[in-house]
């Protein structure tokens, strides 16, 4: 028997196919429109469900060999995605709203997450695991991620001094750290010089319009992660007035590759956080030696 129609609802077709499709199983054919769901599903051993990935995917490396690349970040190959017959597409942020709308209009179920914090990343992993029916292994994985974060936080508490950190996501215009990066800087033992900007989800709201703000904040460390291109410390050093910044004076300019830190997934909590920790601890040793 078909489910009864809602009051006032009229239909010339049976609802049985719709109800069977949405209630019978967890998604089996998933398109990952960004990098983090791919990394999570591989970590959970659920990679067989993935039928398409983002062209920016680098973690794990084998995903690029295993899966077809069908999207960028703000654009996607809709025909190729639909040809894969996905029963779920997973993306991130309002910047993928147009892709999501097109897929929804084509009949694809879409989940767009919009988390921006360390706790948000952990919650995202839990929700994704639940979506594919892998709750048990997800709980273990999240516990492992959380333990790594707390171990770094504990180690940072032993530092004799916390460096002031300017983290730059982009150089023209200069854009400072997003919230999860700012939080990871703190966990690693540093203090973001622009914590109030980090609360803004959009890059345009984190633009450092006056570069001399950085000079006045006098960061001990400058960390660059220019999304999609190589960090050029010589360009930073050459900015007018920046010669007097402690990080510039002491040669404390460092790069973290954007796939490690600028995607709100496991990479940021593992290799990204480890890179931050190494930079902060290295600074602490060198700073002590300079005194």
Secondary structure, 3 states (H helix, E strand, C coil): CCCCCCCCCCCCCCCHHHHHHHHCCCCCCEEECCHHHHHHHHHCCCHHHEEEEECCCCCCCCHHHHCEEEECCCCECHHHHHHCCCCEEEEECHHHHHHHHHHHHCCCCEEEECCCCHHHHHHHHHHHHHHCCCHHHHHHHHHHHHHHHHHHHHHHCCCCCCCEEEEEEEECCEEECCHHHHHHHHHHCCEECCHHHHCCCCHHHHECCCCHHHHHHCCCEEEECCCCCCCCHHHHHCCCCHHHCHHHHCCCEEECCHHHHCCCCHHHHHHHHHHHHHHHHHHHHHHHHHC
